[in-house]
Amino acid sequence: MEQDWAALNKYREENIKITQSSIWPEVVFMGDSITEAWANLHPKFFDSNNYLGRGIGGQTTPQMLIRFTADVLDLNPKAVVILGGTNDITENTGTSSIKMITDNIKAMAYLAEKKNIKVILSSVLPVNNYPWRPGLKPVSKIEVLKAWLQNFTQENGYVYLDYFDSLRDENKGLPKRFSEDGVHPNSIAYRIMEPLAIEAIKKALRNQ
């Protein structure tokens, strides 16, 4: 039986050092493998901007929600960038409806707002086929989730960060030039995502 289902121990020691030093990150990026790989591949983007990556490969939004306090709230950032949902669509931790995904994202957003942390919600990246789960036909679910995120951010005064439209191909997937497997971005894709993230963060912090 998995004893640390949400991987609370992954960043535990790093988080303790931050809280003891009281040198807080400006922004925490919360997510799955897409965020984790981003921080590993482009550490200068994070370090030079005082951003902190808190991605864990394979995670779904319920796992992210469980560790949200330790990996975001306790680190006292000015803003959080949340990117999650693609692994819910592939059912990594079991069957997951759009409502289940949005309930978890909503909960994270409300927790951050309660601590006066500015909320930036990211679109799921385009995918038209998951190689390890062929036949899922995820495009329609991703579009529904994307529309919900746009509406939810607008209704609540959060910032919506749209990676989808800058990375999609004509089939609403992630093309070869941006990804080897059609799911995980490469360095070229991250270079496109970075200025979009910076602009969204600036917008969120201007609204303080």
C-alpha distance (Angstrom), angle and dihedral (degrees) to the residues before:
residue distance angle dihedral
M1 . . .
E2 3.81 . .
Q3 3.80 107.6 .
D4 3.82 97.6 -169.9
W5 3.81 101.5 40.3
A6 3.81 94.7 166.3
A7 3.84 94.1 40.2
L8 3.79 93.0 -121.2
N9 3.80 88.9 162.3
K10 3.81 96.0 58.8
Y11 3.80 95.9 84.5
R12 3.80 98.1 16.4
E13 3.81 97.6 111.7
E14 3.80 93.5 43.0
N15 3.79 90.7 49.2
I16 3.81 92.0 51.0
K17 3.82 90.4 53.5
I18 3.80 91.0 51.3
T19 3.79 94.7 48.8
Q20 3.80 91.8 46.4
S21 3.80 92.8 49.3
S22 3.82 93.6 43.8
I23 3.82 88.4 -144.3
W24 3.77 97.0 135.7
P25 3.80 127.7 -159.4
E26 3.79 116.5 -115.4
V27 3.82 91.6 -137.0
V28 3.81 135.1 8.5
F29 3.80 119.1 -149.5
M30 3.80 107.5 -148.9
G31 3.78 119.8 -165.6
D32 3.77 152.7 87.9
S33 3.83 134.0 -71.2
I34 3.80 92.0 -43.2
T35 3.81 90.2 61.9
E36 3.81 94.0 38.4
A37 3.81 93.0 52.4
W38 3.80 90.8 45.3
A39 3.81 91.9 57.8
N40 3.80 91.1 45.8
L41 3.82 96.7 46.2
H42 3.82 97.6 40.0
P43 3.80 106.8 28.9
K44 3.83 91.8 154.4
F45 3.80 90.5 62.9
F46 3.79 89.4 57.8
D47 3.80 99.4 37.2
S48 3.80 97.4 45.6
N49 3.81 92.2 50.8
N50 3.82 96.6 40.2
Y51 3.80 89.5 -115.2
L52 3.79 122.3 149.3
G53 3.80 126.8 -148.7
R54 3.77 117.9 -140.8
G55 3.80 101.7 171.1
I56 3.80 125.2 139.9
G57 3.79 121.3 -166.3
G58 3.78 116.9 -113.3
Q59 3.79 96.3 10.3
T60 3.77 124.9 147.0
T61 3.80 126.6 -151.6
P62 3.85 95.4 -96.0
Q63 3.81 89.0 57.4
M64 3.80 90.4 47.1
L65 3.79 90.4 50.6
I66 3.81 92.4 52.5
R67 3.80 92.6 54.4
F68 3.81 95.9 36.7
T69 3.80 93.9 100.7
A70 3.80 95.4 50.3
D71 3.79 97.3 38.6
V72 3.81 99.9 38.3
L73 3.80 118.7 7.5
D74 3.81 96.7 46.1
L75 3.82 90.4 51.6
N76 3.80 91.9 62.7
P77 3.83 99.2 -139.1
K78 3.79 122.8 175.0
A79 3.81 90.2 -128.1
V80 3.79 141.9 9.1
V81 3.80 127.3 -146.8
I82 3.80 109.8 -153.9
L83 3.79 119.6 -162.1
G84 3.79 116.2 171.8
G85 3.77 145.6 119.1
T86 3.79 105.7 82.8
N87 3.82 92.4 96.5
D88 3.80 90.2 48.2
I89 3.80 88.1 57.0
T90 3.82 89.4 53.3
E91 3.83 88.2 48.5
N92 3.83 94.9 -124.5
T93 3.79 90.8 163.9
G94 3.78 98.0 28.1
T95 3.77 138.1 -72.3
S96 3.79 111.5 -18.7
S97 3.79 129.7 -175.1
I98 3.79 125.4 -154.9
K99 3.81 88.3 -108.0
M100 3.79 91.0 55.3
I101 3.81 90.1 52.3
T102 3.78 94.2 46.3
D103 3.81 92.8 45.7
N104 3.82 89.4 57.3
I105 3.79 93.7 46.0
K106 3.80 90.0 47.0
A107 3.80 90.7 51.7
M108 3.81 92.4 51.4
A109 3.80 91.2 48.4
Y110 3.80 92.9 50.0
L111 3.82 92.2 47.6
A112 3.80 90.7 52.2
E113 3.79 92.9 46.5
K114 3.80 90.1 51.4
K115 3.83 87.9 60.2
N116 3.82 92.9 45.3
I117 3.79 92.0 -108.8
K118 3.80 112.1 147.4
V119 3.81 112.5 -118.7
I120 3.81 124.5 -134.6
L121 3.80 115.4 178.9
S122 3.80 117.6 -162.1
S123 3.76 128.2 -148.6
V124 3.79 116.3 -116.3
L125 3.79 109.1 -103.4
P126 3.80 116.8 -105.0
V127 3.81 116.1 -86.9
N128 3.79 128.0 166.8
N129 3.80 96.0 173.9
Y130 3.80 135.5 18.6
P131 3.84 107.1 -147.8
W132 3.81 92.2 -148.6
R133 3.82 92.7 46.7
P134 3.81 106.1 36.4
G135 3.77 119.1 -175.0
L136 3.80 97.7 31.8
K137 3.84 93.3 117.2
P138 3.82 93.2 -151.8
V139 3.82 99.5 178.4
S140 3.81 96.3 93.2
K141 3.82 93.1 47.7
I142 3.80 91.5 48.2
E143 3.80 90.2 50.7
V144 3.82 91.9 50.5
L145 3.81 90.5 48.8
K146 3.80 91.0 47.0
A147 3.81 91.6 52.4
W148 3.80 91.3 48.1
L149 3.82 91.8 51.3
Q150 3.80 91.4 50.4
N151 3.80 92.5 50.4
F152 3.80 95.2 42.0
T153 3.80 94.5 50.9
Q154 3.79 91.5 47.6
E155 3.79 93.3 48.9
N156 3.80 93.9 48.7
G157 3.80 102.4 37.7
Y158 3.80 94.3 -110.4
V159 3.81 125.3 135.3
Y160 3.80 121.3 -104.4
L161 3.81 115.2 -146.3
D162 3.79 111.8 -158.3
Y163 3.80 114.2 -159.7
F164 3.81 92.1 151.8
D165 3.80 100.6 76.7
S166 3.81 93.7 47.0
L167 3.81 94.4 51.3
R168 3.81 106.5 33.6
D169 3.79 126.0 107.7
E170 3.80 127.4 -149.0
N171 3.83 89.8 -79.7
K172 3.81 92.5 51.7
G173 3.78 90.1 -109.4
L174 3.80 135.0 115.9
P175 3.82 107.9 -90.5
K176 3.81 125.7 -133.4
R177 3.79 93.1 -104.6
F178 3.80 88.5 63.2
S179 3.80 101.5 35.3
E180 3.79 142.5 20.7
D181 3.80 94.9 -148.2
G182 3.79 102.0 26.9
V183 3.80 91.8 -111.3
H184 3.81 111.6 59.5
P185 3.82 118.1 60.7
N186 3.78 122.7 -126.0
S187 3.81 126.9 -143.8
I188 3.81 91.9 -83.1
A189 3.79 90.7 56.5
Y190 3.79 92.4 46.4
R191 3.81 89.5 53.0
I192 3.79 87.7 57.6
M193 3.80 92.4 45.6
E194 3.80 95.8 49.9
P195 3.82 100.8 69.5
L196 3.81 89.0 43.1
A197 3.79 89.5 54.9
I198 3.80 92.9 46.0
E199 3.79 91.8 51.3
A200 3.81 92.0 48.6
I201 3.80 90.7 49.7
K202 3.80 91.5 49.4
K203 3.79 89.9 50.6
A204 3.81 91.9 49.9
L205 3.78 93.9 48.5
R206 3.82 92.4 46.7
N207 3.80 86.4 60.6
Q208 3.80 92.6 61.4
